[in-house]
Structures are given as structure tokens and as C-alpha cells.
Amino acid sequence: MAGRFLKDEARRLCPHWQGHLACPPLRSVCRFDVGRTRLYIWRMVTDSCDIFISGGGIAGLTAAAAFGSAGFHVIVVDPSAPITDVATEGADLRTTAIMQPARRLLMRSGLWERLAPFATDLQVMAIMDLAAKDAHAPETRAFDAKDVSQEPFGWNLPNWLLNREMAAHLATLDTVDFRPGIATVSMLARDAGAHIALSDGVSVTARLVVAADGRESRLRGSQGIGVRTWRYGQKALAFAVTHPIPHQNVSTEIHRTGGPFTLVPLPDHDGRPASGVVWMERAKTAVALAEMPGSDFEDAMSERSNFVLGPLSLASSRTVWPIISQLADRFDGQRLALIAEAAHVVPPIGAQGLNMSLADIAALLDLSLANPAALGTPAMLREYHRSRYPETRARVLGVDLLNRASMAQMVPVQALRARASRMLHEVTPLRHLAMHMGMGHGQMLRRPNR
């Protein structure tokens, strides 16, 4: 009887109690004696915030900076601390092209001032097709940003550096509490707010929860939001190279079969011109390339690049990433907004991935500022879904089509791909439309209904 009474009392005082008292950090509530037994009842520490962000990748850190700079109290957690050194094992060696609308969000968030000194302009985007009839004289189409803008298409930055500078910036914001090494365990949504249990035993209450926890999002699954996934049997290698020919701020996407080989400008490395590379291939081929000895790999990547920048020299380790497309059925749930890869995943073609994610954040930020009292309400989150889903779906399907075309081995499909590229380049209105869409114009220009 005494034992049952003690358990009932513990559960009354501490609803999260699991039948044990070893889940720190805990705060003592009271002490009382039952016969010879002295019982201490503890309650888990509960924190509160306006916005809770699950996921401390680039999108999650950007969201924290954006909302924190706007005056919202933010808690952001991630099971792992961000890797902020290129030499550390597990560093993300991919690069990201920050397009013009995305840069505006980074400026609003106070991040661009830190990032600008490390950014490399992307002035020209060139598409080369090695599947043309004469592979020694491939068809190359150059799209120059000056045709439609006084600024470059975008600015390229290494992902590991984005993690470093964003984490450093969050440390300067009193409104943001970044907790690396802590995972989201569960979320309980209610009309008045959300209750989140963390892996360190702390409970958090928030008005809005942002799922930035990746393509396998635990929070998305907790609310039963389904996803549609497209698989290609592809993997991407990411690494950095140096080369004898300067890149002249040109990003070059080279098509043959298996997927594109993309060279993206980086600052000079050890006094030599440098570029980031994303090389997409069928999975078996990609794994074999990743395991090649360095000199053999350099020969292979130089040949695959068609020596457009001369012989390439490996300037980093190689990382391998699976390639899929994915789209959530909805971007909203009860007190929950999905952003970035929790909402959508695309292959690394046309620099769409992170720029779509930053457009999610911009839309959510605008809605939050338009009516702070409605933060996390069903009406606000429905508007977020409505504003982002149609365009995101169109972009996911568009990138899926481009990726399948880049993988094509059949000669008629390759010919169709080359013909479409030629028409897109030679018909001026189509070229300008494609350039504006590639920059992401339109994604961040909507404003919520007032």
C-alpha cells in the first residue's frame, strides 16, 4: 500500500515521472516520511520559450538567428555539436550557393556580415553536355547574371564554415539558447502550446515548434505526417580541388551519364585557384570512386571534368552522400512547422536545396512578425503550408526531372536534354525566366495575408 501511494504521489507531482528518480536535471519538490521510509519527490526542470527548434544544422541555426534577431525567445537543440573545422572527421565538405533572396534573409538575421568575407561570387553558371555528338567539342551554355541583375547569381560558401560562423553568431544573441549534444525525445501538442521532452531530462514548453531535424524527422513522424520519396540509386561525392586555370567565378555543371559533375568557385587554396566539387554517380560507381587511391581518383575526376579547369588536384578528403527526392504531405501540424529536409529533399542540382530551406524560414518569420499573438496557431500554420507547399512541390518535381535527364544513358534522351538546354539558352525570355527562377526570386517575395 505504501509503495503504491508513493508512486501515485510521485506521478501527481511529476507527470513525466517514469518510475525512477535518476533522470537529471531534477529539482526537489518536497520530502516526507512514511513509516521508516523517507521519500524525496522531484520534478523535472521545465523551460519555456516562444519557439523551439529541433535540429542544429545550417537551416536550424539560420532559423534560430532569424527568430532570435526578431526578438523571439528561441531554444534550439541537436544531438550533435556542429563540426566547425574542415580537418575534423565528419566535416560537411559540400558547399552551398546562397542565392540573392536567401542572402536577404541572412542579412535580416545578422549572419551575412560574418559570412561575406568568406563568400565567393557566382557570376556565371555554365552547363556543359559531354553527351553531344562530338565530345571533344561539347556544347556549353553560359548564363551570366549581368543579363538580369547587377549582382551575382549568388555567393558560395563551404558548409563546415557556415556551421562555424552561425554557431558563433548564436552565442552573441541573448534571445537564443543553443544546446548542442541534446536530442528531442518527444513532443506533446496542445491547443495552448507544445511540451517537448529532451534527452537530458529537461522539459520545454513552446508556442511554436520548428522541425529542422532532417529527412528522417522524428517530429514529422510524431504527428503522422507522411512523405513521398523518389530514389535514384545514386550517391554524390563531395570534395575540394585546386586547378591551374582560374575559375573566373564561373560555376560549371558537366553532364554525361550517371548525374552531373559540378565545379563551384571557392577562394584560392595555398595560392592556387580552388573549387568545390559535387560528383553524382550511380551508387556502385560512387562507392568505387570514393575508395580509389588518390592519384587514380585525380585522374578520374580530371577526365570527368573534361579538363575544363585543367588537371584537378584533390585538396580535401572525400565524403559520400545518398541522393533522393522527398516531399512531406504537409508542412504543418499541431503547433508544428516543417522546414528544410524535414519538409523537402532534392538532389544537388541548381543550388536549390538550402535556398528552398531558407525560403521556408523567411515565410515563417514573416507570418510570425505579422501577428505575434497568433504564433503557432492553426490559422498561422495553415497559411505557412499554403504559402510554401505549391512552389516547393513544383521545384521538387522540376529537380527530379532534371536529375533523371542528367542520368540518361539512352541517346534519344541525351539528344532531347541537349536540345532543351540549347533552346533555354537561345530564347531570351526563356533564358531570363530560368535565371530568375534559379536565383529563387518569387520564393521569398510573398507576404502573409494581413
C-alpha positions as CSV (number, residue, x, y, z in Angstrom):
1,M,0.0,0.0,0.0
2,A,2.8,2.4,0.9
3,G,4.6,1.7,-2.3
4,R,1.6,2.3,-4.4
5,F,0.8,5.5,-2.5
6,L,4.4,6.8,-3.1
7,K,4.2,6.1,-6.8
8,D,0.8,7.8,-7.1
9,E,2.1,10.8,-5.3
10,A,5.2,11.0,-7.4
11,R,3.2,10.9,-10.6
12,R,0.9,13.6,-9.3
13,L,3.7,15.9,-8.6
14,C,5.8,15.0,-11.6
15,P,3.7,13.9,-14.6
16,H,6.8,12.9,-16.6
17,W,8.0,10.5,-13.9
18,Q,8.9,7.1,-15.4
19,G,9.1,5.1,-12.1
20,H,12.7,6.1,-11.3
21,L,14.4,9.1,-9.8
22,A,17.6,9.1,-11.8
23,C,16.7,11.4,-14.7
24,P,18.6,14.7,-14.0
25,P,18.5,17.6,-14.1
26,L,15.8,17.5,-11.4
27,R,14.5,20.0,-8.8
28,S,13.5,18.9,-5.3
29,V,9.8,19.5,-4.6
30,C,9.3,18.1,-1.1
31,R,10.4,15.4,1.4
32,F,8.2,13.4,3.7
33,D,8.4,10.2,5.8
34,V,6.1,7.1,5.5
35,G,7.0,4.8,8.4
36,R,10.7,4.2,8.2
37,T,10.8,5.3,4.6
38,R,12.0,8.8,3.7
39,L,10.7,9.9,0.3
40,Y,12.0,12.7,-1.9
41,I,9.7,13.8,-4.7
42,W,11.4,15.6,-7.6
43,R,10.1,17.5,-10.5
44,M,11.9,17.7,-13.9
45,V,13.2,21.2,-14.8
46,T,10.9,22.9,-17.2
47,D,12.0,25.7,-19.5
48,S,9.8,27.8,-21.7
49,C,10.3,29.7,-25.0
50,D,8.4,31.3,-27.9
51,I,9.9,29.0,-30.5
52,F,11.6,25.6,-30.1
53,I,13.8,24.4,-33.0
54,S,14.7,20.7,-33.2
55,G,17.8,20.4,-35.4
56,G,21.0,22.4,-35.4
57,G,22.1,22.0,-39.0
58,I,22.5,25.0,-41.3
59,A,18.7,25.5,-41.6
60,G,18.1,25.2,-37.9
61,L,20.9,27.6,-37.0
62,T,19.6,30.1,-39.5
63,A,16.1,29.8,-38.2
64,A,17.4,30.4,-34.6
65,A,19.3,33.5,-35.8
66,A,16.3,34.8,-37.7
67,F,13.8,34.4,-34.9
68,G,16.2,35.5,-32.2
69,S,17.1,38.6,-34.1
70,A,13.4,39.4,-34.4
71,G,13.0,39.3,-30.7
72,F,11.6,35.9,-30.1
73,H,12.9,33.7,-27.3
74,V,14.4,30.6,-29.0
75,I,15.7,27.2,-27.8
76,V,17.5,25.1,-30.4
77,V,18.8,21.6,-29.8
78,D,20.7,19.0,-31.8
79,P,22.1,15.6,-30.8
80,S,25.5,16.5,-32.1
81,A,27.6,19.6,-31.9
82,P,28.2,21.3,-35.2
83,I,31.6,20.3,-36.8
84,T,33.3,23.6,-37.4
85,D,36.8,22.6,-38.7
86,V,37.3,21.3,-42.2
87,A,40.0,18.9,-40.9
88,T,37.7,17.1,-38.4
89,E,36.4,13.7,-39.4
90,G,32.7,14.0,-40.4
91,A,33.0,17.7,-41.6
92,D,30.5,18.6,-44.3
93,L,32.7,19.2,-47.3
94,R,29.8,20.3,-49.5
95,T,29.4,23.9,-50.5
96,T,26.2,26.0,-50.7
97,A,25.4,28.7,-53.1
98,I,23.5,31.4,-51.3
99,M,21.2,33.0,-53.9
100,Q,20.1,36.6,-53.7
101,P,16.8,36.1,-51.8
102,A,18.5,33.8,-49.3
103,R,21.2,36.4,-48.7
104,R,18.5,39.0,-47.8
105,L,17.3,36.6,-45.1
106,L,20.8,36.2,-43.8
107,M,21.2,40.0,-43.7
108,R,17.9,40.3,-41.7
109,S,19.3,37.6,-39.3
110,G,22.6,39.4,-38.7
111,L,24.5,36.5,-40.3
112,W,25.7,37.9,-43.6
113,E,28.2,40.3,-42.0
114,R,30.0,37.3,-40.6
115,L,29.8,35.2,-43.8
116,A,30.5,37.8,-46.5
117,P,34.3,37.8,-46.1
118,F,34.4,34.1,-46.9
119,A,32.0,34.1,-49.8
120,T,32.9,33.6,-53.5
121,D,30.8,35.3,-56.1
122,L,28.9,33.1,-58.6
123,Q,28.7,35.3,-61.6
124,V,28.2,32.8,-64.4
125,M,26.5,29.4,-64.4
126,A,27.7,27.2,-67.3
127,I,26.1,23.9,-68.4
128,M,28.4,21.6,-70.5
129,D,27.0,18.4,-72.1
130,L,29.6,15.8,-72.9
131,A,27.0,13.5,-74.4
132,A,27.0,15.7,-77.6
133,K,27.9,14.1,-80.9
134,D,31.5,15.5,-80.6
135,A,32.6,15.0,-77.0
136,H,35.9,16.9,-77.8
137,A,33.8,20.0,-78.7
138,P,31.0,19.7,-76.1
139,E,28.0,22.1,-76.1
140,T,28.4,24.7,-73.4
141,R,25.8,27.2,-72.4
142,A,26.8,30.1,-70.2
143,F,24.2,32.1,-68.2
144,D,25.6,35.4,-67.0
145,A,23.9,37.1,-64.0
146,K,24.6,40.5,-65.5
147,D,21.8,39.8,-68.1
148,V,19.2,40.1,-65.3
149,S,20.8,41.6,-62.3
150,Q,23.5,44.0,-61.1
151,E,24.6,41.3,-58.6
152,P,25.9,37.8,-59.0
153,F,23.6,34.8,-59.0
154,G,24.8,34.0,-55.5
155,W,27.7,33.5,-53.2
156,N,29.3,30.2,-52.5
157,L,30.4,29.1,-49.0
158,P,31.6,25.7,-47.6
159,N,29.0,24.1,-45.3
160,W,31.5,23.4,-42.5
161,L,32.3,27.2,-42.4
162,L,28.6,28.1,-42.4
163,N,28.2,25.9,-39.3
164,R,31.2,27.6,-37.6
165,E,30.1,31.2,-38.2
166,M,26.4,30.5,-37.5
167,A,27.1,28.8,-34.2
168,A,29.5,31.7,-33.2
169,H,26.8,34.2,-34.1
170,L,24.2,32.5,-31.9
171,A,26.5,32.8,-29.0
172,T,26.2,36.6,-29.2
173,L,22.3,36.6,-29.1
174,D,20.7,36.8,-25.7
175,T,17.4,35.6,-27.2
176,V,18.8,32.3,-28.4
177,D,19.7,29.3,-26.2
178,F,21.6,26.8,-28.4
179,R,22.0,23.4,-26.7
180,P,24.2,21.0,-28.8
181,G,24.5,17.4,-27.7
182,I,20.9,17.3,-26.7
183,A,18.2,15.5,-28.6
184,T,14.4,15.9,-28.9
185,V,12.8,12.8,-27.4
186,S,9.1,13.6,-27.8
187,M,6.6,16.3,-28.4
188,L,3.1,16.7,-27.0
189,A,1.0,19.3,-28.8
190,R,-1.9,21.1,-27.1
191,D,-4.2,24.0,-28.2
192,A,-2.3,26.3,-25.8
193,G,1.2,25.2,-26.7
194,A,3.6,22.3,-27.1
195,H,5.5,20.3,-24.5
196,I,8.8,18.9,-25.6
197,A,10.9,16.3,-23.7
198,L,14.6,16.4,-24.2
199,S,17.3,13.7,-23.8
200,D,18.8,15.4,-20.7
201,G,15.5,15.1,-18.8
202,V,14.5,18.8,-19.3
203,S,11.0,19.6,-20.5
204,V,10.4,22.6,-22.7
205,T,7.1,24.4,-23.4
206,A,6.8,26.5,-26.6
207,R,4.2,28.2,-28.7
208,L,5.7,27.1,-31.9
209,V,7.9,24.1,-32.7
210,V,10.1,24.1,-35.8
211,A,11.1,20.7,-37.2
212,A,14.6,21.2,-38.8
213,D,15.6,17.6,-37.8
214,G,16.2,16.3,-41.3
215,R,14.8,13.8,-43.8
216,E,14.1,11.2,-41.1
217,S,12.3,13.8,-38.9
218,R,11.1,12.4,-35.6
219,L,8.8,15.3,-35.1
220,R,7.2,14.9,-38.5
221,G,6.6,11.2,-37.8
222,S,5.2,12.0,-34.3
223,Q,2.3,13.9,-35.9
224,G,1.7,11.2,-38.6
225,I,2.7,13.4,-41.5
226,G,3.6,11.2,-44.4
227,V,6.2,11.7,-47.1
228,R,6.7,10.7,-50.7
229,T,10.2,9.6,-51.6
230,W,11.9,9.2,-55.0
231,R,15.1,7.0,-55.1
232,Y,17.6,7.1,-57.9
233,G,20.3,4.6,-57.0
234,Q,22.7,7.5,-56.9
235,K,25.3,8.8,-54.5
236,A,27.2,12.1,-54.5
237,L,30.9,12.6,-53.7
238,A,31.8,16.0,-52.2
239,F,35.3,17.3,-52.0
240,A,37.5,20.3,-52.8
241,V,40.1,20.6,-55.6
242,T,42.8,23.0,-56.8
243,H,43.5,23.6,-60.5
244,P,45.8,25.6,-62.7
245,I,43.2,27.6,-64.6
246,P,41.3,30.3,-62.6
247,H,37.5,29.6,-62.3
248,Q,36.7,33.3,-63.1
249,N,33.6,33.0,-60.7
250,V,32.0,30.5,-63.1
251,S,30.1,27.5,-61.7
252,T,30.2,24.7,-64.3
253,E,27.8,21.8,-64.4
254,I,29.0,19.0,-66.6
255,H,26.6,16.4,-67.9
256,R,27.3,12.9,-69.3
257,T,25.6,10.0,-67.6
258,G,25.0,9.0,-64.0
259,G,24.5,12.6,-62.9
260,P,26.2,16.0,-63.2
261,F,29.7,16.8,-62.2
262,T,29.6,20.3,-60.7
263,L,32.5,22.7,-60.1
264,V,31.7,25.6,-57.8
265,P,34.1,28.5,-57.2
266,L,35.9,28.8,-53.9
267,P,38.6,31.1,-52.6
268,D,42.2,30.2,-53.5
269,H,43.8,27.4,-51.5
270,D,47.5,27.5,-50.8
271,G,47.9,30.1,-53.5
272,R,46.1,28.1,-56.2
273,P,42.6,28.5,-57.7
274,A,40.2,26.2,-55.9
275,S,36.7,24.8,-56.4
276,G,34.2,22.7,-54.6
277,V,33.0,19.6,-56.4
278,V,29.8,17.6,-56.2
279,W,30.1,14.5,-58.4
280,M,26.9,12.5,-58.7
281,E,27.1,8.9,-60.0
282,R,25.2,5.6,-59.7
283,A,25.7,4.2,-56.2
284,K,28.1,1.4,-57.1
285,T,30.3,3.7,-59.2
286,A,30.3,6.4,-56.5
287,V,31.5,4.0,-53.8
288,A,34.2,2.7,-56.1
289,L,35.4,6.2,-56.7
290,A,35.4,7.0,-53.0
291,E,37.7,4.0,-52.4
292,M,40.2,4.8,-55.2
293,P,43.8,5.7,-54.4
294,G,44.3,9.4,-54.5
295,S,46.3,9.6,-57.8
296,D,43.8,7.3,-59.6
297,F,41.0,9.4,-58.3
298,E,42.6,12.6,-59.5
299,D,43.0,11.1,-63.0
300,A,39.3,10.0,-63.0
301,M,38.0,13.4,-61.8
302,S,40.1,15.4,-64.2
303,E,38.8,13.3,-67.1
304,R,35.2,13.6,-65.9
305,S,35.6,17.4,-65.7
306,N,36.7,17.4,-69.3
307,F,39.8,19.3,-68.1
308,V,37.7,22.5,-68.2
309,L,40.0,23.9,-65.4
310,G,43.0,21.8,-66.3
311,P,44.2,18.8,-64.2
312,L,42.4,18.7,-60.8
313,S,44.3,18.1,-57.6
314,L,42.4,16.8,-54.5
315,A,42.5,19.4,-51.7
316,S,40.4,17.7,-49.1
317,S,39.0,14.3,-48.0
318,R,36.1,12.8,-49.9
319,T,32.6,12.3,-48.4
320,V,29.7,10.4,-49.9
321,W,26.0,11.3,-49.6
322,P,22.9,9.4,-50.7
323,I,20.7,11.1,-53.3
324,I,16.9,11.1,-53.0
325,S,14.0,13.5,-53.6
326,Q,11.4,13.7,-50.8
327,L,8.3,15.8,-50.1
328,A,6.2,15.8,-47.0
329,D,2.4,15.6,-47.4
330,R,2.0,18.7,-45.3
331,F,4.4,21.3,-43.9
332,D,2.2,22.0,-40.8
333,G,0.9,20.1,-37.8
334,Q,-0.4,21.0,-34.4
335,R,1.9,23.7,-33.1
336,L,4.5,22.3,-35.6
337,A,6.1,23.7,-38.8
338,L,8.3,21.6,-41.0
339,I,11.3,23.3,-42.7
340,A,14.3,22.2,-44.8
341,E,14.8,18.5,-45.2
342,A,12.0,17.7,-42.7
343,A,9.7,19.1,-45.4
344,H,11.6,18.5,-48.7
345,V,14.8,17.0,-50.1
346,V,16.2,17.4,-53.6
347,P,19.4,16.3,-55.4
348,P,22.2,18.9,-55.5
349,I,21.2,20.4,-58.9
350,G,20.9,24.2,-59.5
351,A,21.6,25.1,-55.9
352,Q,18.0,24.6,-54.9
353,G,18.2,22.7,-51.6
354,L,19.3,25.1,-48.9
355,N,17.8,28.1,-50.8
356,M,14.4,26.4,-50.6
357,S,15.0,25.8,-46.9
358,L,15.8,29.5,-46.3
359,A,12.7,30.4,-48.2
360,D,10.7,28.3,-45.6
361,I,12.3,30.3,-42.8
362,A,11.6,33.6,-44.4
363,A,7.9,32.7,-44.9
364,L,7.6,31.5,-41.3
365,L,9.4,34.6,-40.0
366,D,7.1,37.0,-41.9
367,L,4.0,35.2,-40.6
368,S,5.3,35.3,-37.0
369,L,6.1,39.1,-37.3
370,A,2.8,39.9,-39.0
371,N,0.8,38.6,-35.9
372,P,3.0,37.6,-33.0
373,A,-0.1,36.8,-30.9
374,A,-1.0,34.1,-33.4
375,L,2.4,32.3,-33.2
376,G,1.9,28.6,-33.6
377,T,-1.9,28.8,-34.1
378,P,-3.7,26.6,-36.6
379,A,-4.5,29.6,-38.8
380,M,-0.9,30.7,-38.9
381,L,0.4,27.3,-39.7
382,R,-2.2,26.7,-42.4
383,E,-1.1,29.9,-44.1
384,Y,2.6,28.7,-43.9
385,H,1.7,25.5,-45.6
386,R,-0.4,27.3,-48.2
387,S,2.4,29.8,-49.0
388,R,5.2,27.2,-49.3
389,Y,3.8,23.9,-50.5
390,P,2.7,24.6,-54.1
391,E,6.0,26.2,-55.2
392,T,8.1,23.7,-53.2
393,R,6.3,20.8,-54.9
394,A,6.9,22.3,-58.3
395,R,10.6,22.7,-57.6
396,V,11.0,19.2,-56.2
397,L,9.3,17.7,-59.3
398,G,11.4,20.0,-61.6
399,V,14.7,19.0,-60.0
400,D,13.6,15.3,-60.1
401,L,13.1,15.7,-63.9
402,L,16.5,17.4,-64.4
403,N,18.2,14.7,-62.4
404,R,16.6,11.9,-64.4
405,A,17.6,13.7,-67.6
406,S,21.2,14.0,-66.3
407,M,21.4,10.3,-65.6
408,A,20.1,9.3,-69.0
409,Q,22.1,6.7,-71.0
410,M,19.7,6.4,-74.0
411,V,20.9,8.6,-76.9
412,P,17.5,10.0,-77.7
413,V,17.0,11.2,-74.2
414,Q,20.5,12.8,-74.2
415,A,19.7,14.5,-77.5
416,L,16.5,15.8,-76.0
417,R,18.4,17.1,-73.0
418,A,20.9,19.0,-75.2
419,R,18.1,20.4,-77.4
420,A,16.2,21.7,-74.3
421,S,19.4,23.3,-73.0
422,R,20.0,25.0,-76.3
423,M,16.5,26.4,-76.5
424,L,16.6,27.6,-72.9
425,H,19.8,29.5,-73.7
426,E,19.0,30.9,-77.1
427,V,15.4,32.1,-76.5
428,T,15.9,35.2,-74.4
429,P,12.6,35.4,-72.5
430,L,13.0,31.7,-71.5
431,R,16.7,32.3,-70.5
432,H,15.8,35.2,-68.3
433,L,12.8,33.4,-66.7
434,A,15.0,30.4,-66.0
435,M,17.7,32.6,-64.5
436,H,15.2,34.4,-62.2
437,M,13.8,31.0,-61.1
438,G,17.2,29.6,-60.5
439,M,18.1,32.6,-58.3
440,G,15.0,31.8,-56.2
441,H,13.1,35.0,-57.0
442,G,9.5,34.6,-56.0
443,Q,10.2,32.2,-53.1
444,M,10.7,34.9,-50.6
445,L,8.6,37.7,-52.0
446,R,5.3,36.6,-50.7
447,R,3.9,38.3,-47.7
448,P,1.3,36.8,-45.4
449,N,-2.3,38.0,-45.6
450,R,-2.9,40.7,-43.0
